[in-house]
Amino acid sequence: MGLLYKTNSKCSFAKYNYHIIITNIFILSSITSSSMASSSSIDFSTAILIRVDQSGKGDFTKIQEAIESIPPNLNNIQLYYIWVKPGIYREKVVIPADKPYITLSGTRASNTFLIWNDGEDILESPTLTIFASDFVCRFLTIQNKFGTAGRAVALRVAADRAAFYGCVITSYQDTLLDDNGNHYFNNCYIEGATDFICGSASSLYEKCHLHSLSPNNGSITAQMRTSATEKSGFTFLGCKLTGSGSTYLGRPWGAYSRVVFAYSFFSNVVAPQGWNQWGDSTKQNTVYYGEYKCYGPGADRGQRVKWSKQLSNNEATVFLSKDFIGGKDWLRPAPSHFKIAPKI
């Protein structure tokens, strides 16, 4: 019988200062494939632990190697927790669709980096791509260092039920391709210049810091809702907007683009007009761009475009809860117990 312990974890929120401390890991001396639970009886408090450490003191030295070590996991559901020790990991990482219920966790976003430098193609350039449902990422910096020459995605999320806590996500154009599914971002720092949060997902960004690098006429969002019946949209709740030059809150990638900012601080980098039609005036009749109880020098609506909305209490309600992203039941806490990964 192995030693039994629990974790002691904590986190702090400030720019580039997110961290997790894992101590006294719960260890089981032996594990067999029969220990995997069905989705109806899965124990979300316990996960199989895989350690990634560049020094060679973990199970793997690369993040993608750790992903590849996990067996397809669609029928027999088991949580996997990949703990990435501090370092700069220069690799492109993909989580395939048949490997749900993975948590990828750094130690601190300030010392745990996943970096690549691919560009131009929005679907091929991401540093980290998520195709698997029920994914969680914690305390990790995800960067695409391609530069300013074109599209360069740092993170693509193309699966349902993905959550990000205390992450730093940076690039220049199309930083975060929030592609499809229900997603949740909490206490994250997201940086870019042009359309740096884009896609057709249904996502709630809570207490996030959005920083624009655009010298002039940038755009924070480019949401891609294409019909009035489509559920997708972005809500920014209690966020902070800063930058180095003038930027719009958003422009419509899709004709029915839907974005709401609520209870958020706007610095003076937000353009007085607030929103941009992206050269197509017909979209003024179909987009849904709203603001609710935002504040700061950039929140003055005196010069806002007339086709944006100052939301009433009733209009804002639907965007202010996790019901907007399919409820909160799928948002699982960090596991409190761990098991050592079985040897293959």
C-alpha positions in Angstrom: 0.0 0.0 0.0 1.4 3.4 -1.0 1.4 6.5 1.1 -1.8 8.5 1.2 -1.7 12.3 1.1 -3.8 15.2 -0.1 -2.8 18.2 -2.2 -2.3 21.7 -0.8 -2.9 24.2 -3.6 -3.2 27.9 -3.8 -3.1 30.6 -6.5 -2.7 34.3 -6.7 -3.9 36.7 -9.4 -1.8 39.5 -10.8 -0.3 40.0 -14.3 2.2 37.2 -14.9 1.9 36.0 -11.4 -0.3 32.9 -11.3 0.9 29.8 -9.6 0.0 26.4 -8.2 1.8 24.6 -5.4 1.3 20.8 -5.3 2.6 19.0 -2.2 2.0 15.7 -0.6 0.7 13.9 -3.7 -1.7 11.1 -3.2 0.1 8.0 -4.4 -1.2 4.5 -5.1 1.4 1.8 -5.4 -0.4 0.0 -8.2 -2.9 0.8 -10.9 -4.6 -1.3 -13.5 -6.8 -0.5 -16.4 -9.7 -1.8 -14.4 -9.5 1.2 -12.1 -10.9 3.5 -14.8 -14.4 4.7 -14.1 -17.3 5.0 -16.4 -18.6 8.5 -17.2 -21.6 7.9 -14.9 -19.4 7.1 -11.9 -16.3 9.2 -12.5 -14.6 10.6 -9.4 -13.6 14.1 -10.3 -11.6 14.5 -7.1 -9.0 12.0 -8.2 -6.7 12.1 -11.3 -3.8 10.2 -12.8 -0.7 12.4 -12.5 1.8 12.8 -15.3 4.8 15.0 -14.7 6.6 17.0 -17.4 10.1 18.3 -16.4 12.8 19.5 -18.8 15.5 18.4 -16.3 14.5 14.8 -16.8 13.2 14.4 -13.3 9.6 13.8 -14.4 7.8 11.3 -16.5 8.5 13.2 -19.8 10.5 16.2 -20.9 8.0 17.4 -23.5 4.3 18.2 -23.1 3.3 16.5 -26.3 5.0 13.3 -25.2 2.8 13.4 -22.1 -0.3 13.8 -24.2 0.6 10.9 -26.4 1.1 8.7 -23.4 -2.6 8.9 -22.5 -4.7 6.2 -24.0 -7.9 7.1 -25.9 -10.4 7.9 -23.2 -13.9 8.1 -24.7 -15.6 5.1 -23.2 -13.7 4.5 -19.9 -13.5 8.0 -18.4 -10.5 8.9 -16.3 -9.1 12.2 -15.3 -5.5 13.0 -16.3 -3.5 15.8 -14.7 -0.4 16.9 -16.6 1.8 18.9 -14.2 4.4 20.9 -16.1 7.4 22.0 -14.1 8.9 25.5 -14.6 10.7 26.0 -17.9 10.3 27.2 -21.5 8.8 24.4 -23.6 9.3 25.2 -27.3 6.8 22.9 -29.0 3.5 22.8 -30.8 0.9 20.9 -28.7 -2.4 19.2 -29.8 -4.9 17.5 -27.6 -6.8 15.1 -29.9 -10.5 14.6 -29.7 -10.3 11.1 -28.2 -8.6 12.3 -25.1 -11.1 14.2 -23.0 -10.8 15.0 -19.3 -7.2 16.3 -19.3 -5.9 19.1 -17.1 -2.7 20.8 -18.2 -1.2 22.8 -15.4 1.9 24.9 -15.0 3.4 25.9 -11.7 3.2 29.6 -12.4 2.3 31.4 -15.6 5.4 33.6 -14.8 7.8 30.6 -15.1 6.0 27.9 -17.1 5.9 28.8 -20.8 4.6 27.0 -23.9 6.0 28.8 -27.0 6.0 28.4 -30.7 6.4 30.8 -33.7 4.1 29.6 -36.5 2.1 32.1 -38.6 -0.2 33.0 -41.5 -2.7 30.0 -41.4 -5.2 30.5 -38.6 -5.9 26.8 -38.3 -2.3 25.5 -38.6 -0.5 28.2 -36.6 -1.7 27.6 -33.0 0.8 26.9 -30.3 -1.8 24.9 -28.4 -4.8 23.3 -30.1 -7.7 21.7 -28.1 -9.9 19.2 -29.9 -10.9 17.2 -26.8 -13.9 18.0 -24.6 -13.7 18.7 -20.8 -10.2 20.2 -21.0 -8.8 22.4 -18.2 -5.7 24.6 -18.4 -4.2 26.2 -15.3 -1.3 28.6 -14.6 0.4 28.4 -18.0 1.7 31.0 -20.4 0.9 30.2 -24.0 2.7 32.3 -26.7 3.0 32.5 -30.4 6.1 34.6 -31.2 5.6 34.8 -34.9 5.4 38.6 -34.7 3.3 41.2 -36.5 3.4 39.9 -40.1 0.1 38.0 -40.1 -2.2 35.6 -38.3 -0.5 33.8 -35.5 -2.7 31.9 -33.1 -1.4 31.1 -29.6 -4.5 29.1 -28.5 -7.2 27.4 -30.5 -10.1 25.9 -28.6 -12.2 23.7 -30.9 -14.1 21.5 -28.4 -16.9 21.7 -25.9 -16.5 22.4 -22.2 -13.0 23.9 -21.9 -11.9 26.1 -18.9 -8.8 28.2 -18.4 -7.6 29.6 -15.0 -4.8 32.0 -14.4 -3.3 31.6 -17.9 -1.4 34.1 -20.0 -2.2 34.0 -23.7 -0.2 36.2 -26.0 0.4 36.9 -29.7 -0.4 39.8 -32.1 -3.1 38.9 -34.6 -5.8 36.3 -33.7 -4.2 35.4 -30.4 -7.1 33.3 -29.2 -9.1 31.4 -31.7 -12.2 30.7 -29.5 -13.5 28.4 -32.2 -16.5 26.5 -31.0 -18.2 25.0 -27.9 -18.8 26.3 -24.4 -15.8 27.8 -22.7 -14.8 29.6 -19.5 -11.8 31.9 -18.9 -11.1 33.1 -15.4 -8.3 35.4 -14.2 -6.5 35.2 -17.5 -4.3 37.8 -19.2 -4.9 37.9 -23.0 -2.8 40.1 -25.3 -2.8 41.0 -29.0 -3.6 43.7 -31.5 -6.0 42.6 -34.2 -9.0 40.5 -33.5 -7.1 38.9 -30.7 -10.2 37.1 -29.4 -12.0 35.6 -32.3 -14.2 32.7 -33.3 -17.7 31.3 -32.9 -17.7 29.8 -29.4 -20.0 30.6 -26.5 -17.6 31.9 -23.9 -17.6 33.7 -20.6 -14.5 35.7 -19.7 -14.5 36.5 -16.0 -12.0 38.9 -14.3 -9.7 38.7 -17.3 -7.1 41.4 -18.3 -7.3 42.2 -22.0 -4.3 44.2 -23.3 -4.2 45.7 -26.8 -0.8 46.1 -28.6 -2.3 47.9 -31.5 -0.9 51.4 -32.2 -4.2 52.5 -33.7 -7.6 51.1 -34.8 -7.1 47.7 -33.4 -9.9 45.3 -32.4 -10.2 43.2 -29.3 -12.9 40.8 -30.6 -14.1 39.3 -33.9 -17.0 37.1 -33.0 -18.3 34.8 -35.8 -22.0 34.2 -35.1 -23.7 33.6 -38.5 -27.4 33.5 -37.7 -30.0 34.9 -35.3 -30.7 31.4 -33.9 -27.0 30.5 -33.3 -26.3 30.3 -29.5 -22.7 31.6 -29.7 -21.2 34.8 -28.3 -18.6 36.3 -26.0 -19.4 37.8 -22.6 -16.7 39.7 -20.7 -17.6 40.0 -17.0 -15.6 42.1 -14.6 -12.7 42.4 -17.0 -10.0 45.1 -17.4 -9.1 46.6 -20.8 -5.7 48.4 -21.3 -3.4 49.0 -24.2 -0.8 51.1 -26.0 -3.1 52.7 -28.7 -6.7 53.1 -29.8 -8.7 49.9 -30.2 -12.3 48.9 -30.8 -14.2 46.6 -28.5 -15.0 44.4 -31.5 -15.9 44.0 -35.2 -18.2 41.4 -36.8 -16.5 38.4 -38.3 -20.0 36.9 -38.7 -23.1 38.9 -39.7 -24.8 38.2 -36.3 -21.7 38.7 -34.2 -22.6 38.9 -30.5 -20.4 40.4 -27.8 -21.2 41.9 -24.4 -19.0 43.7 -21.9 -20.4 44.0 -18.3 -19.0 45.5 -15.1 -15.7 46.0 -16.9 -13.0 48.7 -16.7 -12.2 50.5 -19.9 -9.0 52.5 -20.0 -8.7 55.4 -22.5 -7.5 53.1 -25.3 -11.1 52.2 -26.1 -12.1 54.2 -29.2 -15.0 56.6 -28.6 -17.1 54.8 -31.2 -16.6 51.6 -29.3 -17.4 49.2 -32.2 -16.4 48.8 -35.9 -18.6 47.5 -38.7 -15.6 46.0 -40.6 -16.5 47.8 -43.8 -20.0 46.3 -44.1 -22.8 48.6 -43.0 -25.4 45.9 -43.5 -24.1 44.2 -40.4 -25.3 47.1 -38.3 -28.8 45.6 -38.5 -27.9 42.2 -37.3 -25.0 42.3 -34.8 -25.5 42.4 -31.1 -23.0 44.5 -29.3 -23.8 45.5 -25.8 -22.3 47.2 -22.7 -23.6 47.0 -19.2 -22.4 49.0 -16.2 -18.9 49.4 -17.5 -16.7 52.2 -16.1 -13.4 54.1 -16.7 -12.4 56.7 -19.2 -13.1 54.5 -22.2 -16.7 53.6 -21.0 -18.3 57.0 -21.9 -21.0 56.1 -24.5 -21.4 59.7 -25.7 -19.9 58.9 -29.1 -20.7 55.2 -29.4 -22.1 53.9 -32.7 -25.9 54.0 -32.6 -26.2 50.3 -33.5 -24.5 49.2 -30.3 -26.6 48.8 -27.1 -26.5 50.1 -23.5 -28.2 47.1 -22.0 -31.0 47.2 -19.5 -31.0 45.0 -16.4 -33.4 42.6 -18.2 -31.3 42.5 -21.4 -28.1 41.9 -19.5 -29.3 39.1 -17.3 -28.8 36.3 -19.9 -25.2 37.2 -20.3 -24.2 37.5 -16.7 -24.4 33.9 -15.5 -22.7 30.6 -16.4 -26.0 29.6 -18.0 -24.7 31.4 -21.0 -22.0 28.6 -21.4 -24.3 25.7 -20.6 -24.4 26.0 -16.8 -21.7 25.5 -14.2 -22.0 21.7 -13.5 -19.2 20.9 -16.1 -16.7 23.3 -14.4 -14.8 20.9 -12.2 -12.5 21.9 -9.4 -8.8 20.9 -9.3 -8.5 17.3 -8.1 -7.6 16.8 -4.5 -6.0 13.3 -4.9 -3.6 11.9 -7.5 -2.5 8.5 -8.7 0.7 7.7 -10.4 0.3 6.9 -14.1 0.5 3.2 -14.9 3.6 2.0 -16.8 2.8 0.9 -20.4 
